[in-house]
Amino acid sequence: MKIHEYQGKEILRKYGVATPRGMACFSVDEAVKAAQQLGGNVWVVKAQIHAGGRGKGGGVKVAKSLDEVKQFASRILGAKLVTHQTGPEGRIVKRLLIEEGADIKKELYIGMVVDRTTQRVVLMASSEGGTEIEEVAAKSPEKIHKVFIDPKSGLTDKDAEEVARKIGIPEAAMAQARDFLKGLYKAFVETDASLAEINPLIVTGDNRVLALDAKMNFDENALYRHPEIVAMRDLDEEDPAEIEASTHDLSYISLDGNIGCLVNGAGLAMATMDITKLYGGSPANFLDVGGGASAEKVTEAFKIMLKNSKVKAILVNIFGGIMKCDVIAEGIVAAVKQVHLNVPLVVRLEGTNVNVGKKILAESGLPIISASNMADAAQKVVAAANKK
């Protein structure tokens, strides 16, 4: 789950992570009033969407008068912001963050994620703030410094100070930088975050350390522990199909292709998409119905896939373990009849009660294309999609 920058900063401030003062706004009038309340003579007007690259897309502007705050807020609010992360369709800006200006002496990068190999939180730091970390990794990997944090001891003073020095934080700011990094780690762990990224982390002219930006994502499996974070969810920033899928306990992610994929198990779903691509197809979605899918769940999955007008064919790939093939076959038949399927359907079944499942499909009277294995299924669904 993602939240907005201003929400991330609200969380971080509770853990002693310093940020500029700012206020979230939903109208131009609120933006002007926020600037007046913050005081000063320089403000930053920032679009709030769940995507990076806002500055390059025109979503971050420095205002040097209240008239400019009004002008920039009017221009950004309600506009479609296109960045490298939104794709060409962009996002409509419905929220702004009005923030006090900052005296920037240095721009640095700090990020935390869970490293699956070491099973530890890894702190990544770089002197190249304001730049995409992937770009730094590609061009100057030696400028990325990592600390794999022992969960027993947490981020130690020594490790925090050492990495701060490596990225160029001056000694005058060292004490605050140490507390900043330790606070960020504590926030990451206690909120069950999956990502905490501050880009840029700045050192000001008077040697203060501030999070000029903040991006936080959270492990959805742990959200039951954090109702206060769930309350920050902005449904306007999420795919309607993904929202609907979540209400039916379906794992669904929209993609750009034209072949709908319905699979049980995340690993098999990834393999299904890979083999579809191998044979020249392009998946329209990732959809995992899980190990205990009912006929009703399968029907809802079909409905969600078919709302995508790009879908030209559907591939169902089921390996029956906990989910028995005869049960899934009955679900497929019921779903096809209910949704009045008008695109080709290829089904590959394997596992528990597979023969019974295949018999149910064969005797259904429905135009279902049966596949003997994954390669056969991929070739058949690609051919079917290309005929539409």
Phi, psi and omega in degrees: 000137180253155173228172180280164179305312184295329177288319177300320180292326176300317179294313185296323180298329178294340181254017176081014178273117186285137177223161171295156175287140181199167181220137176281141183223150181238004178210165179295318179300318178297324181295316180295317179297322179297317179297320178297318181292323180291329181075185181088190180227008175222130179226157176245127179259115189237124174295141178248100175224163179274065179198149177271177179076022184295322181298313180295333180274000179091015184263005177227120183228141176265122181252136181246013174201162178295328177296321179291324175302313180297317181297311181291320179298320179295323182286322186274315184295125180087354180274159174271117181260123180250123176231177180294342180263339179278337189080175185296338181287337176067186178225140175280128182277120181243354180221149176234156168242120174260123189230149176295148177292159181230145176273097188269118175261321179220147173244125183234174180233135173224135176212152176226134174218172174269123177272116186291331182292312181270349183058040178225159171287133179247130173268124177247133182222147180209150175283350185266064179288156180081359180246145176301131184297331178295324179291319177297317181299324182284320187264324184220065183302334181291347180269002176256122181249137185236144173231119177269111194274125176291121183296339179286315184266341184072191178282115184279160176303317182299312181293321180296315180291323181296314181289328177297318179295322182297330182263004171096019175286127184291157181300328181297337181254006190296317182298316179291321179298319178300311180293325178300309183293321179292324177293321178297317179297317180297318177298317181301311184289313187287339178262003184055047179286153173253343177207135168224117185228129177240108186214096012260154161270129184244152167253125183274173180299332178260024173062042168258152178252126184226145172275101182285334175224163178206126177234125179228133172240156186230148178291115184296335179291344182252003185295337179299340179273351189227068179300331180292332176279320176303323180296343179274355183299132179250101184293338178295339182266001184247155178294124180305323180294322179291324177296313180298318180300320181296330179289341178254013179061040177249138175268108187226134175225127179287141176232184189262358187274197183233011179245112178288138182236126177237116189220155173253115181107130184296320180297315179294325178296318178296317179296323179296317178294321180297315183287332174296317177295322181303323182264020171092007180265176180220112182297141178268347182193163163256126179216113178250114181276354178084180186275347183234043184291135176264172177300323180294321180293318178296320179299315179296323178298317177298317181300317181295315180299319186284348174288344177274110183294345180283341185292121181250348178196158181234137176244121174255122182232107186238130170250112186281113172236267170298318177276112182280142185297326180292325179292317180292325178297317177298321177296319179296314181299314180297319181293315181298319179293321184286320185270357181054059185305129181238018174234155180301144180234122177251131183234130173239120178244143175205146176116210186301127178060033184297320182295321177295318179298315179296324179295319179300317179293317182295325183268005183284339183079006181265150182282065180264130180270117182272141179236144185273334179205181185294319180296316178298317180297316182296316180297319182291320182287326177295316179297320181293319180295323181287342178278338184290000000 
